[in-house]
Amino acid sequence: MSDEDWTAADPAAMEADEEATRIDAAAGIPEPRQTSSSFASSILLPVIIGGIVLLGAFWWAAGQLGLF
């Protein structure tokens, strides 16, 4: 996620964000923890695995249709 504070540009959004923070604190809801996954493990690896699965499925389907 980006580190920029997009609520600072809009005063209404900033007030709503501060109110939500107060409500969360009063209810005892902790701040969400920051994930530290890398681009490779969160994007690249699933795309490669999905590609391999799709290639296998197409190869199997082509074999069922007698295309090779």
Phi and psi restraints in degrees (range 20) as a CNS / XPLOR table:
assign (resid 1 and name C) (resid 2 and name N)
       (resid 2 and name CA) (resid 2 and name C) 1.0 -77.5 20.0 2
assign (resid 2 and name N) (resid 2 and name CA)
       (resid 2 and name C) (resid 3 and name N) 1.0 148.9 20.0 2
assign (resid 2 and name C) (resid 3 and name N)
       (resid 3 and name CA) (resid 3 and name C) 1.0 -88.1 20.0 2
assign (resid 3 and name N) (resid 3 and name CA)
       (resid 3 and name C) (resid 4 and name N) 1.0 -5.0 20.0 2
assign (resid 3 and name C) (resid 4 and name N)
       (resid 4 and name CA) (resid 4 and name C) 1.0 -71.7 20.0 2
assign (resid 4 and name N) (resid 4 and name CA)
       (resid 4 and name C) (resid 5 and name N) 1.0 147.9 20.0 2
assign (resid 4 and name C) (resid 5 and name N)
       (resid 5 and name CA) (resid 5 and name C) 1.0 -97.0 20.0 2
assign (resid 5 and name N) (resid 5 and name CA)
       (resid 5 and name C) (resid 6 and name N) 1.0 92.4 20.0 2
assign (resid 5 and name C) (resid 6 and name N)
       (resid 6 and name CA) (resid 6 and name C) 1.0 -70.3 20.0 2
assign (resid 6 and name N) (resid 6 and name CA)
       (resid 6 and name C) (resid 7 and name N) 1.0 -18.8 20.0 2
assign (resid 6 and name C) (resid 7 and name N)
       (resid 7 and name CA) (resid 7 and name C) 1.0 -74.2 20.0 2
assign (resid 7 and name N) (resid 7 and name CA)
       (resid 7 and name C) (resid 8 and name N) 1.0 -19.3 20.0 2
assign (resid 7 and name C) (resid 8 and name N)
       (resid 8 and name CA) (resid 8 and name C) 1.0 -67.5 20.0 2
assign (resid 8 and name N) (resid 8 and name CA)
       (resid 8 and name C) (resid 9 and name N) 1.0 -22.8 20.0 2
assign (resid 8 and name C) (resid 9 and name N)
       (resid 9 and name CA) (resid 9 and name C) 1.0 -75.5 20.0 2
assign (resid 9 and name N) (resid 9 and name CA)
       (resid 9 and name C) (resid 10 and name N) 1.0 -25.0 20.0 2
assign (resid 9 and name C) (resid 10 and name N)
       (resid 10 and name CA) (resid 10 and name C) 1.0 -123.9 20.0 2
assign (resid 10 and name N) (resid 10 and name CA)
       (resid 10 and name C) (resid 11 and name N) 1.0 114.0 20.0 2
assign (resid 10 and name C) (resid 11 and name N)
       (resid 11 and name CA) (resid 11 and name C) 1.0 -59.4 20.0 2
assign (resid 11 and name N) (resid 11 and name CA)
       (resid 11 and name C) (resid 12 and name N) 1.0 -36.1 20.0 2
assign (resid 11 and name C) (resid 12 and name N)
       (resid 12 and name CA) (resid 12 and name C) 1.0 -65.8 20.0 2
assign (resid 12 and name N) (resid 12 and name CA)
       (resid 12 and name C) (resid 13 and name N) 1.0 -40.5 20.0 2
assign (resid 12 and name C) (resid 13 and name N)
       (resid 13 and name CA) (resid 13 and name C) 1.0 -67.6 20.0 2
assign (resid 13 and name N) (resid 13 and name CA)
       (resid 13 and name C) (resid 14 and name N) 1.0 -36.4 20.0 2
assign (resid 13 and name C) (resid 14 and name N)
       (resid 14 and name CA) (resid 14 and name C) 1.0 -65.4 20.0 2
assign (resid 14 and name N) (resid 14 and name CA)
       (resid 14 and name C) (resid 15 and name N) 1.0 -41.4 20.0 2
assign (resid 14 and name C) (resid 15 and name N)
       (resid 15 and name CA) (resid 15 and name C) 1.0 -64.3 20.0 2
assign (resid 15 and name N) (resid 15 and name CA)
       (resid 15 and name C) (resid 16 and name N) 1.0 -41.8 20.0 2
assign (resid 15 and name C) (resid 16 and name N)
       (resid 16 and name CA) (resid 16 and name C) 1.0 -64.8 20.0 2
assign (resid 16 and name N) (resid 16 and name CA)
       (resid 16 and name C) (resid 17 and name N) 1.0 -39.2 20.0 2
assign (resid 16 and name C) (resid 17 and name N)
       (resid 17 and name CA) (resid 17 and name C) 1.0 -65.4 20.0 2
assign (resid 17 and name N) (resid 17 and name CA)
       (resid 17 and name C) (resid 18 and name N) 1.0 -42.5 20.0 2
assign (resid 17 and name C) (resid 18 and name N)
       (resid 18 and name CA) (resid 18 and name C) 1.0 -65.3 20.0 2
assign (resid 18 and name N) (resid 18 and name CA)
       (resid 18 and name C) (resid 19 and name N) 1.0 -39.2 20.0 2
assign (resid 18 and name C) (resid 19 and name N)
       (resid 19 and name CA) (resid 19 and name C) 1.0 -64.8 20.0 2
assign (resid 19 and name N) (resid 19 and name CA)
       (resid 19 and name C) (resid 20 and name N) 1.0 -42.1 20.0 2
assign (resid 19 and name C) (resid 20 and name N)
       (resid 20 and name CA) (resid 20 and name C) 1.0 -63.6 20.0 2
assign (resid 20 and name N) (resid 20 and name CA)
       (resid 20 and name C) (resid 21 and name N) 1.0 -38.8 20.0 2
assign (resid 20 and name C) (resid 21 and name N)
       (resid 21 and name CA) (resid 21 and name C) 1.0 -63.7 20.0 2
assign (resid 21 and name N) (resid 21 and name CA)
       (resid 21 and name C) (resid 22 and name N) 1.0 -41.7 20.0 2
assign (resid 21 and name C) (resid 22 and name N)
       (resid 22 and name CA) (resid 22 and name C) 1.0 -63.9 20.0 2
assign (resid 22 and name N) (resid 22 and name CA)
       (resid 22 and name C) (resid 23 and name N) 1.0 -42.8 20.0 2
assign (resid 22 and name C) (resid 23 and name N)
       (resid 23 and name CA) (resid 23 and name C) 1.0 -63.6 20.0 2
assign (resid 23 and name N) (resid 23 and name CA)
       (resid 23 and name C) (resid 24 and name N) 1.0 -44.0 20.0 2
assign (resid 23 and name C) (resid 24 and name N)
       (resid 24 and name CA) (resid 24 and name C) 1.0 -62.0 20.0 2
assign (resid 24 and name N) (resid 24 and name CA)
       (resid 24 and name C) (resid 25 and name N) 1.0 -43.3 20.0 2
assign (resid 24 and name C) (resid 25 and name N)
       (resid 25 and name CA) (resid 25 and name C) 1.0 -64.7 20.0 2
assign (resid 25 and name N) (resid 25 and name CA)
       (resid 25 and name C) (resid 26 and name N) 1.0 -40.1 20.0 2
assign (resid 25 and name C) (resid 26 and name N)
       (resid 26 and name CA) (resid 26 and name C) 1.0 -66.9 20.0 2
assign (resid 26 and name N) (resid 26 and name CA)
       (resid 26 and name C) (resid 27 and name N) 1.0 -33.3 20.0 2
assign (resid 26 and name C) (resid 27 and name N)
       (resid 27 and name CA) (resid 27 and name C) 1.0 -83.8 20.0 2
assign (resid 27 and name N) (resid 27 and name CA)
       (resid 27 and name C) (resid 28 and name N) 1.0 -6.4 20.0 2
assign (resid 27 and name C) (resid 28 and name N)
       (resid 28 and name CA) (resid 28 and name C) 1.0 80.0 20.0 2
assign (resid 28 and name N) (resid 28 and name CA)
       (resid 28 and name C) (resid 29 and name N) 1.0 20.1 20.0 2
assign (resid 28 and name C) (resid 29 and name N)
       (resid 29 and name CA) (resid 29 and name C) 1.0 -84.3 20.0 2
assign (resid 29 and name N) (resid 29 and name CA)
       (resid 29 and name C) (resid 30 and name N) 1.0 121.6 20.0 2
assign (resid 29 and name C) (resid 30 and name N)
       (resid 30 and name CA) (resid 30 and name C) 1.0 -75.0 20.0 2
assign (resid 30 and name N) (resid 30 and name CA)
       (resid 30 and name C) (resid 31 and name N) 1.0 161.9 20.0 2
assign (resid 30 and name C) (resid 31 and name N)
       (resid 31 and name CA) (resid 31 and name C) 1.0 -64.5 20.0 2
assign (resid 31 and name N) (resid 31 and name CA)
       (resid 31 and name C) (resid 32 and name N) 1.0 142.5 20.0 2
assign (resid 31 and name C) (resid 32 and name N)
       (resid 32 and name CA) (resid 32 and name C) 1.0 -65.8 20.0 2
assign (resid 32 and name N) (resid 32 and name CA)
       (resid 32 and name C) (resid 33 and name N) 1.0 141.4 20.0 2
assign (resid 32 and name C) (resid 33 and name N)
       (resid 33 and name CA) (resid 33 and name C) 1.0 -77.9 20.0 2
assign (resid 33 and name N) (resid 33 and name CA)
       (resid 33 and name C) (resid 34 and name N) 1.0 147.8 20.0 2
assign (resid 33 and name C) (resid 34 and name N)
       (resid 34 and name CA) (resid 34 and name C) 1.0 -81.9 20.0 2
assign (resid 34 and name N) (resid 34 and name CA)
       (resid 34 and name C) (resid 35 and name N) 1.0 132.6 20.0 2
assign (resid 34 and name C) (resid 35 and name N)
       (resid 35 and name CA) (resid 35 and name C) 1.0 -82.7 20.0 2
assign (resid 35 and name N) (resid 35 and name CA)
       (resid 35 and name C) (resid 36 and name N) 1.0 150.9 20.0 2
assign (resid 35 and name C) (resid 36 and name N)
       (resid 36 and name CA) (resid 36 and name C) 1.0 -124.3 20.0 2
assign (resid 36 and name N) (resid 36 and name CA)
       (resid 36 and name C) (resid 37 and name N) 1.0 34.0 20.0 2
assign (resid 36 and name C) (resid 37 and name N)
       (resid 37 and name CA) (resid 37 and name C) 1.0 -77.2 20.0 2
assign (resid 37 and name N) (resid 37 and name CA)
       (resid 37 and name C) (resid 38 and name N) 1.0 147.4 20.0 2
assign (resid 37 and name C) (resid 38 and name N)
       (resid 38 and name CA) (resid 38 and name C) 1.0 -87.2 20.0 2
assign (resid 38 and name N) (resid 38 and name CA)
       (resid 38 and name C) (resid 39 and name N) 1.0 166.9 20.0 2
assign (resid 38 and name C) (resid 39 and name N)
       (resid 39 and name CA) (resid 39 and name C) 1.0 -60.1 20.0 2
assign (resid 39 and name N) (resid 39 and name CA)
       (resid 39 and name C) (resid 40 and name N) 1.0 -39.7 20.0 2
assign (resid 39 and name C) (resid 40 and name N)
       (resid 40 and name CA) (resid 40 and name C) 1.0 -63.3 20.0 2
assign (resid 40 and name N) (resid 40 and name CA)
       (resid 40 and name C) (resid 41 and name N) 1.0 -43.0 20.0 2
assign (resid 40 and name C) (resid 41 and name N)
       (resid 41 and name CA) (resid 41 and name C) 1.0 -81.3 20.0 2
assign (resid 41 and name N) (resid 41 and name CA)
       (resid 41 and name C) (resid 42 and name N) 1.0 -23.2 20.0 2
assign (resid 41 and name C) (resid 42 and name N)
       (resid 42 and name CA) (resid 42 and name C) 1.0 -98.1 20.0 2
assign (resid 42 and name N) (resid 42 and name CA)
       (resid 42 and name C) (resid 43 and name N) 1.0 -24.9 20.0 2
assign (resid 42 and name C) (resid 43 and name N)
       (resid 43 and name CA) (resid 43 and name C) 1.0 -120.2 20.0 2
assign (resid 43 and name N) (resid 43 and name CA)
       (resid 43 and name C) (resid 44 and name N) 1.0 -56.4 20.0 2
assign (resid 43 and name C) (resid 44 and name N)
       (resid 44 and name CA) (resid 44 and name C) 1.0 -64.8 20.0 2
assign (resid 44 and name N) (resid 44 and name CA)
       (resid 44 and name C) (resid 45 and name N) 1.0 -48.5 20.0 2
assign (resid 44 and name C) (resid 45 and name N)
       (resid 45 and name CA) (resid 45 and name C) 1.0 -62.0 20.0 2
assign (resid 45 and name N) (resid 45 and name CA)
       (resid 45 and name C) (resid 46 and name N) 1.0 -46.8 20.0 2
assign (resid 45 and name C) (resid 46 and name N)
       (resid 46 and name CA) (resid 46 and name C) 1.0 -63.2 20.0 2
assign (resid 46 and name N) (resid 46 and name CA)
       (resid 46 and name C) (resid 47 and name N) 1.0 -34.6 20.0 2
assign (resid 46 and name C) (resid 47 and name N)
       (resid 47 and name CA) (resid 47 and name C) 1.0 -67.0 20.0 2
assign (resid 47 and name N) (resid 47 and name CA)
       (resid 47 and name C) (resid 48 and name N) 1.0 -42.2 20.0 2
assign (resid 47 and name C) (resid 48 and name N)
       (resid 48 and name CA) (resid 48 and name C) 1.0 -65.1 20.0 2
assign (resid 48 and name N) (resid 48 and name CA)
       (resid 48 and name C) (resid 49 and name N) 1.0 -44.5 20.0 2
assign (resid 48 and name C) (resid 49 and name N)
       (resid 49 and name CA) (resid 49 and name C) 1.0 -63.1 20.0 2
assign (resid 49 and name N) (resid 49 and name CA)
       (resid 49 and name C) (resid 50 and name N) 1.0 -43.0 20.0 2
assign (resid 49 and name C) (resid 50 and name N)
       (resid 50 and name CA) (resid 50 and name C) 1.0 -61.7 20.0 2
assign (resid 50 and name N) (resid 50 and name CA)
       (resid 50 and name C) (resid 51 and name N) 1.0 -40.0 20.0 2
assign (resid 50 and name C) (resid 51 and name N)
       (resid 51 and name CA) (resid 51 and name C) 1.0 -63.1 20.0 2
assign (resid 51 and name N) (resid 51 and name CA)
       (resid 51 and name C) (resid 52 and name N) 1.0 -42.6 20.0 2
assign (resid 51 and name C) (resid 52 and name N)
       (resid 52 and name CA) (resid 52 and name C) 1.0 -63.9 20.0 2
assign (resid 52 and name N) (resid 52 and name CA)
       (resid 52 and name C) (resid 53 and name N) 1.0 -42.3 20.0 2
assign (resid 52 and name C) (resid 53 and name N)
       (resid 53 and name CA) (resid 53 and name C) 1.0 -63.1 20.0 2
assign (resid 53 and name N) (resid 53 and name CA)
       (resid 53 and name C) (resid 54 and name N) 1.0 -43.6 20.0 2
assign (resid 53 and name C) (resid 54 and name N)
       (resid 54 and name CA) (resid 54 and name C) 1.0 -64.3 20.0 2
assign (resid 54 and name N) (resid 54 and name CA)
       (resid 54 and name C) (resid 55 and name N) 1.0 -42.4 20.0 2
assign (resid 54 and name C) (resid 55 and name N)
       (resid 55 and name CA) (resid 55 and name C) 1.0 -60.6 20.0 2
assign (resid 55 and name N) (resid 55 and name CA)
       (resid 55 and name C) (resid 56 and name N) 1.0 -42.7 20.0 2
assign (resid 55 and name C) (resid 56 and name N)
       (resid 56 and name CA) (resid 56 and name C) 1.0 -62.8 20.0 2
assign (resid 56 and name N) (resid 56 and name CA)
       (resid 56 and name C) (resid 57 and name N) 1.0 -40.7 20.0 2
assign (resid 56 and name C) (resid 57 and name N)
       (resid 57 and name CA) (resid 57 and name C) 1.0 -66.6 20.0 2
assign (resid 57 and name N) (resid 57 and name CA)
       (resid 57 and name C) (resid 58 and name N) 1.0 -41.8 20.0 2
assign (resid 57 and name C) (resid 58 and name N)
       (resid 58 and name CA) (resid 58 and name C) 1.0 -65.6 20.0 2
assign (resid 58 and name N) (resid 58 and name CA)
       (resid 58 and name C) (resid 59 and name N) 1.0 -40.0 20.0 2
assign (resid 58 and name C) (resid 59 and name N)
       (resid 59 and name CA) (resid 59 and name C) 1.0 -63.4 20.0 2
assign (resid 59 and name N) (resid 59 and name CA)
       (resid 59 and name C) (resid 60 and name N) 1.0 -44.2 20.0 2
assign (resid 59 and name C) (resid 60 and name N)
       (resid 60 and name CA) (resid 60 and name C) 1.0 -63.1 20.0 2
assign (resid 60 and name N) (resid 60 and name CA)
       (resid 60 and name C) (resid 61 and name N) 1.0 -44.7 20.0 2
assign (resid 60 and name C) (resid 61 and name N)
       (resid 61 and name CA) (resid 61 and name C) 1.0 -63.8 20.0 2
assign (resid 61 and name N) (resid 61 and name CA)
       (resid 61 and name C) (resid 62 and name N) 1.0 -39.5 20.0 2
assign (resid 61 and name C) (resid 62 and name N)
       (resid 62 and name CA) (resid 62 and name C) 1.0 -64.6 20.0 2
assign (resid 62 and name N) (resid 62 and name CA)
       (resid 62 and name C) (resid 63 and name N) 1.0 -37.4 20.0 2
assign (resid 62 and name C) (resid 63 and name N)
       (resid 63 and name CA) (resid 63 and name C) 1.0 -66.4 20.0 2
assign (resid 63 and name N) (resid 63 and name CA)
       (resid 63 and name C) (resid 64 and name N) 1.0 -38.4 20.0 2
assign (resid 63 and name C) (resid 64 and name N)
       (resid 64 and name CA) (resid 64 and name C) 1.0 -66.7 20.0 2
assign (resid 64 and name N) (resid 64 and name CA)
       (resid 64 and name C) (resid 65 and name N) 1.0 -32.4 20.0 2
assign (resid 64 and name C) (resid 65 and name N)
       (resid 65 and name CA) (resid 65 and name C) 1.0 -85.7 20.0 2
assign (resid 65 and name N) (resid 65 and name CA)
       (resid 65 and name C) (resid 66 and name N) 1.0 -2.8 20.0 2
assign (resid 65 and name C) (resid 66 and name N)
       (resid 66 and name CA) (resid 66 and name C) 1.0 71.3 20.0 2
assign (resid 66 and name N) (resid 66 and name CA)
       (resid 66 and name C) (resid 67 and name N) 1.0 31.9 20.0 2
assign (resid 66 and name C) (resid 67 and name N)
       (resid 67 and name CA) (resid 67 and name C) 1.0 -83.6 20.0 2
assign (resid 67 and name N) (resid 67 and name CA)
       (resid 67 and name C) (resid 68 and name N) 1.0 -9.3 20.0 2
